[in-house]
Amino acid sequence: MLGRAKRAVDMIQEWIRKGRELGASDLHIEADTAPVARVRGQLSAIGPSIPGTLVAQAGRELLGGDGWSQFLSRGSADLSRTIAGVRCRINIFQTLRGVAMAVRLLSSFQNNLRACNLNPELKKLTDATTGLIVVSGPTGSGKSTTLAALVEEINSSSARNIIAIESPIEYLFTNRRSFIRQREVPTHSPSYEQALVDALRENPDVLVIGEMRTPEVMRLTLSAAETGHLVIVTMHSATCAEALTRLCMSFPAEIQGSIRAQLADCFVGLVCQRLDFLSEFRLRVPVCEILLPSAASKGTIRGGQFSQIANVLQTGGDVGMWNFDRYQRWVAQKRDWVPPTLAVPLPEERIAPAAPKLPRREVQAGREVQTASPKDDTLEISIEENADLDELAKRIEKGTR
């Protein structure tokens, strides 16, 4: 049993290392199936089929005894670990074939806005001391990374008490100017709702909510934003208008009007992002919509006219708003992109190694001398006054073959 457990741990470490070497964002591992990596948005198999017993054993090792029992009854489990030097968010779940894993490989560089290739104007959002910042986008669009970048900007620029509530914890923060406490649901609190209620009694300046999933979490989040806290949250949506619609429609119809008014009064910014691949730089970068509070945006939200948000974004450039088209033009002009620090080219994209340098030969009248540690491929020839040029030519030709 010990040997099999060791093999399971080694297998996970091996695939995570390989995924990081390929620059993958995600790994998919399933019983009796070849492991698959998502590299620059594309899925491809990266190895032979993995036996189901080995995948199950790896899951058991990651979850531990109690966690494995809960997994068997529930059918899925979330956790985060640092494996092979890489911070990973792992979802373990049951499929028709057996146990499977979806592993998100998290970047290890300092997550400020510049390192994440985000527009520097997003820094203005973190200057607020109260209100609501929403980071939205489809699954896999980098919402958690942008959330971490905003937290890191606050952490490096001001002294605030930051409480982060996530399920699971993804990025690990180090206290810089701010004091950051990270809580994981359900490890440190049974639910988001309970963690939020507790957090309001813990003297926070900033609340970071991993995801607004239920109407109760949304209600508590809006209340916290209204009562003197800066709250940063993520949610799933394809556009700013969709995010607002989803947030308000989560509540009963009879209170949606008051929710819209509450949201209009407290929101600081709404960022919706997707990832685009820049072939010139071989890099995936975020492209964003950014909705800011203005008379037009607040009136539109209060009236529930979310179909008009696109027009508000289009005409709001003078107050710092961005729609996807305008942001795309900024992306097209930018050149100083920051590449992922640990990602390397895919095997087929590796640059062929330079041809070995030939020893430099010096030919002098009747002698040929090979020098040590050549600096280039140049043949240096010293010709004496009465040398036989035909003989020299033959020697040069022979020496370069």
Backbone torsions as a table, in degrees:
resi	resn	phi	psi	omega
1	MET	NA	-41.8	-178.4
2	LEU	-62.6	-42.1	179.2
3	GLY	-63.9	-39.6	179.8
4	ARG	-67.1	-39.2	178.0
5	ALA	-62.6	-41.1	179.7
6	LYS	-63.6	-40.5	178.4
7	ARG	-62.6	-39.2	-179.7
8	ALA	-64.7	-46.2	178.4
9	VAL	-62.6	-43.5	178.7
10	ASP	-60.8	-38.3	179.9
11	MET	-62.3	-45.6	179.4
12	ILE	-62.1	-46.1	-180.0
13	GLN	-61.1	-40.9	-178.6
14	GLU	-62.7	-44.5	-177.5
15	TRP	-72.8	-32.8	176.7
16	ILE	-68.0	-41.8	175.4
17	ARG	-59.7	-45.3	-178.8
18	LYS	-64.6	-41.1	177.6
19	GLY	-60.9	-42.8	179.4
20	ARG	-65.3	-40.0	178.4
21	GLU	-61.1	-35.2	-179.9
22	LEU	-81.2	-7.4	-176.6
23	GLY	77.4	28.3	-177.1
24	ALA	-74.9	148.5	173.7
25	SER	-93.8	-27.7	-176.9
26	ASP	-144.0	151.9	170.4
27	LEU	-123.5	142.2	176.5
28	HIS	-122.4	118.9	-176.9
29	ILE	-123.2	130.8	-178.5
30	GLU	-143.2	151.2	-179.8
31	ALA	-55.8	132.2	175.0
32	ASP	57.3	32.9	-179.5
33	THR	-137.8	148.9	177.1
34	ALA	-67.8	139.0	177.0
35	PRO	-65.9	144.6	-176.1
36	VAL	-124.3	138.2	177.2
37	ALA	-116.1	143.7	172.5
38	ARG	-101.3	110.3	-179.5
39	VAL	-118.5	118.5	-177.8
40	ARG	53.7	38.6	175.7
41	GLY	87.7	-8.1	-176.8
42	GLN	-107.3	139.0	179.2
43	LEU	-93.6	138.2	175.6
44	SER	-154.9	144.5	177.8
45	ALA	-70.0	141.6	-176.9
46	ILE	-125.8	14.4	179.2
47	GLY	-178.8	-180.0	179.8
48	PRO	-74.9	167.7	179.7
49	SER	-60.0	142.0	-179.3
50	ILE	-103.2	129.0	179.7
51	PRO	-59.2	141.5	-178.5
52	GLY	-60.8	-37.0	179.8
53	THR	-62.9	-33.5	-179.6
54	LEU	-71.6	-40.6	178.1
55	VAL	-64.8	-42.9	179.0
56	ALA	-63.1	-41.5	179.6
57	GLN	-65.1	-38.1	177.7
58	ALA	-63.2	-42.7	177.7
59	GLY	-62.3	-40.6	179.6
60	ARG	-64.2	-39.7	179.2
61	GLU	-66.8	-39.2	-178.9
62	LEU	-69.3	-37.9	-174.3
63	LEU	-88.0	-25.1	-174.4
64	GLY	77.8	173.9	-173.7
65	GLY	-61.1	-52.1	-178.4
66	ASP	-66.7	-42.3	179.4
67	GLY	-63.2	-37.2	179.4
68	TRP	-66.8	-38.8	178.1
69	SER	-63.3	-42.6	177.9
70	GLN	-65.7	-36.4	178.2
71	PHE	-63.1	-43.2	-178.6
72	LEU	-63.5	-33.9	-179.7
73	SER	-82.2	-32.4	-176.5
74	ARG	-92.9	-34.5	-179.6
75	GLY	94.9	-2.2	177.5
76	SER	-159.2	162.1	178.8
77	ALA	-158.1	145.7	176.6
78	ASP	-115.4	141.6	175.1
79	LEU	-157.4	165.8	173.7
80	SER	-132.4	140.8	-178.0
81	ARG	-146.6	158.5	167.2
82	THR	-101.9	113.9	-175.9
83	ILE	-125.1	129.9	-178.9
84	ALA	53.8	34.8	178.3
85	GLY	79.2	6.8	-177.3
86	VAL	-117.8	128.6	175.7
87	ARG	-73.9	126.8	-173.9
88	CYS	-128.3	141.4	167.5
89	ARG	-106.2	123.9	-170.5
90	ILE	-123.4	129.9	169.6
91	ASN	-112.6	121.4	178.1
92	ILE	-105.6	132.2	-175.0
93	PHE	-149.5	164.8	-179.9
94	GLN	-95.3	139.8	174.3
95	THR	-131.1	-179.3	178.3
96	LEU	-59.0	-34.6	-179.0
97	ARG	-81.9	-22.2	-177.4
98	GLY	141.1	-143.5	-178.6
99	VAL	-79.0	140.8	178.4
100	ALA	-137.5	161.0	179.7
101	MET	-137.4	138.6	168.5
102	ALA	-114.1	116.6	-173.1
103	VAL	-113.4	118.0	174.1
104	ARG	-93.7	121.2	178.3
105	LEU	-89.9	116.1	-174.9
106	LEU	-92.5	140.7	-179.8
107	SER	-64.1	147.6	-176.0
108	SER	-104.1	-0.9	-179.3
109	PHE	-80.5	165.3	179.1
110	GLN	-63.5	124.9	-170.3
111	ASN	-89.2	61.0	170.5
112	ASN	-89.6	174.7	-174.4
113	LEU	-62.8	-40.5	-178.3
114	ARG	-65.0	-43.4	-179.4
115	ALA	-64.0	-26.8	179.3
116	CYS	-92.9	6.6	177.8
117	ASN	58.9	39.6	177.5
118	LEU	-101.3	155.9	179.5
119	ASN	-62.5	130.9	-176.7
120	PRO	-62.3	-17.8	179.7
121	GLU	-67.1	-16.6	175.6
122	LEU	-64.2	-21.1	178.9
123	LYS	-58.7	-30.1	-179.0
124	LYS	-61.2	-28.6	179.8
125	LEU	-62.4	-35.9	-175.1
126	THR	-78.1	-7.0	176.7
127	ASP	-74.7	-19.8	-179.7
128	ALA	-67.6	148.8	177.9
129	THR	-107.3	-17.8	175.5
130	THR	-139.1	160.9	176.7
131	GLY	114.8	-172.7	-172.1
132	LEU	-121.6	128.3	171.8
133	ILE	-115.0	123.8	179.6
134	VAL	-112.0	127.6	173.8
135	VAL	-110.2	117.5	-175.4
136	SER	-127.4	170.7	179.5
137	GLY	157.9	169.5	177.4
138	PRO	-69.0	169.5	175.6
139	THR	-58.3	134.6	177.3
140	GLY	78.1	17.1	-177.9
141	SER	-94.8	2.8	176.9
142	GLY	92.1	22.4	-179.3
143	LYS	-60.7	-45.0	-178.1
144	SER	-63.9	-35.3	179.1
145	THR	-68.3	-41.7	177.0
146	THR	-65.4	-40.8	176.1
147	LEU	-57.6	-46.6	179.5
148	ALA	-64.0	-35.9	179.1
149	ALA	-64.3	-40.9	178.7
150	LEU	-66.4	-40.8	177.4
151	VAL	-62.8	-41.9	-179.3
152	GLU	-66.0	-34.2	176.3
153	GLU	-63.7	-42.4	176.5
154	ILE	-65.5	-43.2	-177.6
155	ASN	-59.5	-35.2	-176.0
156	SER	-91.6	-9.6	-173.5
157	SER	-117.8	-19.0	-176.8
158	SER	-149.2	157.7	-179.2
159	ALA	-95.9	100.2	-179.6
160	ARG	-134.3	155.9	175.2
161	ASN	-91.1	111.8	-175.1
162	ILE	-110.1	126.5	174.7
163	ILE	-115.9	120.2	-178.5
164	ALA	-109.2	130.5	179.6
165	ILE	-119.6	118.3	-175.4
166	GLU	-139.1	163.0	175.7
167	SER	-147.4	95.6	-4.9
168	PRO	-89.1	177.7	173.6
169	ILE	-67.8	130.1	-179.7
170	GLU	-102.3	-74.0	-179.7
171	TYR	-87.0	139.8	176.2
172	LEU	-98.2	126.8	-178.3
173	PHE	-101.5	148.3	173.7
174	THR	-110.2	132.6	178.8
175	ASN	-60.3	126.0	173.8
176	ARG	-112.7	-95.5	173.4
177	ARG	-88.4	-27.8	-179.5
178	SER	-94.9	164.9	176.9
179	PHE	-109.3	112.3	-172.8
180	ILE	-112.2	128.6	173.2
181	ARG	-120.8	126.3	-176.6
182	GLN	-109.0	129.8	-179.5
183	ARG	-122.1	137.7	-178.0
184	GLU	-110.4	135.3	175.1
185	VAL	-99.6	127.1	6.1
186	PRO	-99.3	12.7	-175.5
187	THR	-62.5	-45.8	-175.2
188	HIS	-106.7	-11.6	176.3
189	SER	-155.5	143.9	-173.6
190	PRO	-68.3	-22.5	-176.6
191	SER	-157.9	163.5	174.2
192	TYR	-61.0	-40.6	-177.9
193	GLU	-59.8	-47.6	-179.8
194	GLN	-66.8	-40.4	-179.8
195	ALA	-63.1	-37.5	178.7
196	LEU	-68.0	-43.6	178.0
197	VAL	-60.5	-43.9	179.0
198	ASP	-63.9	-41.9	-175.1
199	ALA	-61.3	-35.0	-178.9
200	LEU	-67.2	-14.9	177.2
201	ARG	-98.4	5.3	-173.8
202	GLU	-110.9	23.3	174.1
203	ASN	55.5	50.3	-179.8
204	PRO	-83.1	149.3	166.0
205	ASP	-95.9	-36.4	-178.1
206	VAL	-131.0	132.1	172.8
207	LEU	-111.3	131.5	178.1
208	VAL	-116.2	118.2	-176.7
209	ILE	-110.9	120.3	-176.3
210	GLY	-55.5	-42.9	178.5
211	GLU	-162.9	136.0	172.8
212	MET	-84.7	110.5	-173.7
213	ARG	-109.8	-28.2	-174.5
214	THR	-127.4	157.6	176.8
215	PRO	-56.1	-35.5	-179.1
216	GLU	-67.1	-41.2	176.1
217	VAL	-63.3	-41.3	178.0
218	MET	-62.7	-41.7	179.8
219	ARG	-63.8	-45.9	179.6
220	LEU	-65.0	-35.6	179.3
221	THR	-65.1	-46.9	178.6
222	LEU	-62.9	-39.1	179.2
223	SER	-64.9	-40.8	178.6
224	ALA	-64.2	-39.4	179.7
225	ALA	-67.2	-28.9	-179.4
226	GLU	-82.3	-18.8	-172.4
227	THR	-104.5	28.1	170.9
228	GLY	98.2	18.9	178.0
229	HIS	-119.0	151.2	168.4
230	LEU	-91.8	122.1	-177.2
231	VAL	-117.0	128.6	178.9
232	ILE	-118.2	124.4	-174.7
233	VAL	-134.5	164.4	170.8
234	THR	-121.0	155.7	172.9
235	MET	-156.9	163.5	-178.6
236	HIS	-90.4	129.1	173.1
237	SER	-171.6	160.0	-179.9
238	ALA	-95.1	-22.9	-179.1
239	THR	-143.1	166.2	175.4
240	CYS	-61.8	-41.9	179.8
241	ALA	-60.9	-41.0	179.1
242	GLU	-66.1	-38.1	178.8
243	ALA	-62.7	-45.3	179.2
244	LEU	-64.5	-41.9	179.2
245	THR	-61.8	-47.2	-178.2
246	ARG	-63.5	-40.5	-178.6
247	LEU	-63.8	-49.0	-176.4
248	CYS	-71.9	-37.0	-177.4
249	MET	-73.8	-8.4	177.3
250	SER	-73.3	-13.4	-177.8
251	PHE	-100.9	158.6	176.5
252	PRO	-58.6	148.9	-174.5
253	ALA	-57.4	-34.3	-174.7
254	GLU	-70.9	-17.5	179.8
255	ILE	-113.9	3.7	-177.6
256	GLN	-63.1	-32.8	178.3
257	GLY	-62.3	-44.1	178.8
258	SER	-69.3	-32.9	177.4
259	ILE	-66.1	-42.5	179.0
260	ARG	-62.5	-41.6	178.6
261	ALA	-64.8	-41.1	178.6
262	GLN	-62.9	-43.8	179.9
263	LEU	-65.3	-43.6	-179.7
264	ALA	-61.3	-35.5	-177.2
265	ASP	-75.3	-31.1	-170.2
266	CYS	-108.7	-11.6	-173.8
267	PHE	-74.7	137.3	179.3
268	VAL	-97.4	-36.8	179.8
269	GLY	-173.4	149.5	176.4
270	LEU	-128.3	118.9	-178.3
271	VAL	-112.0	124.4	173.7
272	CYS	-117.7	129.7	-173.7
273	GLN	-133.6	158.1	171.4
274	ARG	-139.3	168.9	179.4
275	LEU	-108.8	130.2	175.4
276	ASP	-115.7	146.5	179.9
277	PHE	-96.4	124.9	177.1
278	LEU	-97.8	104.1	-176.0
279	SER	-63.9	-32.0	-178.8
280	GLU	-62.4	-36.2	-177.4
281	PHE	-107.2	-2.1	-178.2
282	ARG	51.5	54.9	-171.5
283	LEU	-147.0	139.4	172.5
284	ARG	-96.6	127.7	-176.8
285	VAL	-129.2	152.1	178.5
286	PRO	-75.1	140.4	171.7
287	VAL	-120.7	130.1	-166.0
288	CYS	-125.0	153.0	157.7
289	GLU	-103.0	137.2	179.8
290	ILE	-131.0	111.6	178.2
291	LEU	-100.9	127.9	-179.1
292	LEU	-117.2	159.6	178.9
293	PRO	-70.6	127.1	174.7
294	SER	-150.3	171.6	178.8
295	ALA	-58.5	-40.7	-178.5
296	ALA	-67.6	-46.5	-177.0
297	SER	-68.8	-40.7	179.4
298	LYS	-65.6	-41.1	178.3
299	GLY	-64.4	-39.0	179.2
300	THR	-65.3	-40.7	179.8
301	ILE	-68.1	-45.2	179.5
302	ARG	-59.0	-38.9	-179.4
303	GLY	-80.8	-5.6	-178.8
304	GLY	68.9	21.2	-178.5
305	GLN	-91.0	63.7	-172.0
306	PHE	-68.5	-21.0	176.2
307	SER	-66.9	-15.8	-179.7
308	GLN	-91.5	-2.2	-178.7
309	ILE	-61.6	-35.2	178.4
310	ALA	-60.5	-39.9	177.7
311	ASN	-68.0	-37.6	177.8
312	VAL	-62.3	-42.8	178.0
313	LEU	-64.7	-39.9	-178.6
314	GLN	-62.6	-39.2	-175.3
315	THR	-98.3	1.7	-175.3
316	GLY	-98.4	15.4	-178.4
317	GLY	-60.9	-31.5	-177.2
318	ASP	-71.1	-16.6	176.8
319	VAL	-108.6	13.3	173.9
320	GLY	96.6	10.0	177.6
321	MET	-81.5	156.5	179.7
322	TRP	-135.0	132.8	165.5
323	ASN	-100.8	173.4	-175.6
324	PHE	-60.3	-39.6	-177.8
325	ASP	-64.4	-46.3	-179.7
326	ARG	-65.4	-41.2	179.3
327	TYR	-64.7	-36.8	179.1
328	GLN	-63.1	-36.5	177.2
329	ARG	-66.5	-36.7	175.4
330	TRP	-63.9	-41.1	178.0
331	VAL	-61.4	-41.7	-178.2
332	ALA	-64.3	-28.9	-178.3
333	GLN	-88.2	-20.6	-175.6
334	LYS	-74.6	141.7	-180.0
335	ARG	-125.7	-23.3	-174.8
336	ASP	-91.0	59.4	178.8
337	TRP	-72.4	148.2	177.4
338	VAL	-101.9	114.6	-179.1
339	PRO	-74.9	155.0	173.9
340	PRO	-57.5	135.2	-171.7
341	THR	-70.2	-28.5	-175.5
342	LEU	-105.6	-9.7	-176.7
343	ALA	-75.0	141.7	176.0
344	VAL	-126.6	163.8	-178.2
345	PRO	-62.5	153.0	171.8
346	LEU	-62.7	156.7	-176.5
347	PRO	-52.8	-41.7	-177.1
348	GLU	-74.5	-10.2	-179.1
349	GLU	-101.7	-2.3	-177.6
350	ARG	-63.9	142.6	177.9
351	ILE	-75.8	132.0	-179.5
352	ALA	-61.3	139.1	180.0
353	PRO	-63.2	146.9	179.7
354	ALA	-63.7	146.4	178.5
355	ALA	-62.9	141.5	-179.7
356	PRO	-61.2	142.0	-179.2
357	LYS	-74.8	136.4	178.0
358	LEU	-78.5	147.9	175.9
359	PRO	-60.1	141.4	177.8
360	ARG	-80.8	133.9	-178.6
361	ARG	-115.9	133.7	174.7
362	GLU	-107.6	124.9	-179.3
363	VAL	-109.3	121.4	-177.5
364	GLN	-126.3	106.5	172.4
365	ALA	49.3	-72.9	-179.6
366	GLY	-128.7	7.6	-176.0
367	ARG	-126.7	150.2	177.5
368	GLU	-123.3	123.5	-174.3
369	VAL	-121.4	128.0	176.7
370	GLN	-97.1	127.0	-178.8
371	THR	-90.6	160.1	179.2
372	ALA	-90.1	154.2	174.7
373	SER	46.4	70.7	-176.9
374	PRO	-61.4	145.3	176.2
375	LYS	-96.6	-25.2	176.7
376	ASP	-155.4	-172.2	-176.3
377	ASP	-99.3	14.7	-173.7
378	THR	-78.2	136.6	171.4
379	LEU	-88.7	119.4	179.0
380	GLU	-98.2	126.3	-175.1
381	ILE	-121.9	128.4	174.0
382	SER	-113.0	120.4	-174.1
383	ILE	-111.4	122.4	175.6
384	GLU	-79.3	164.4	-168.4
385	GLU	-61.7	-41.2	-175.9
386	ASN	-106.4	26.5	-177.0
387	ALA	-70.8	152.8	176.7
388	ASP	-83.4	105.8	-174.4
389	LEU	-66.5	-36.3	178.2
390	ASP	-62.4	-41.6	179.6
391	GLU	-66.4	-39.5	177.7
392	LEU	-61.6	-42.5	-179.6
393	ALA	-61.4	-40.8	179.6
394	LYS	-65.1	-40.2	-179.3
395	ARG	-66.6	-39.6	178.6
396	ILE	-63.0	-44.9	179.4
397	GLU	-61.7	-41.3	-179.5
398	LYS	-66.9	-37.1	-176.6
399	GLY	-73.8	-22.3	-178.2
400	THR	-96.7	-1.3	177.7
401	ARG	-77.0	NA	NA
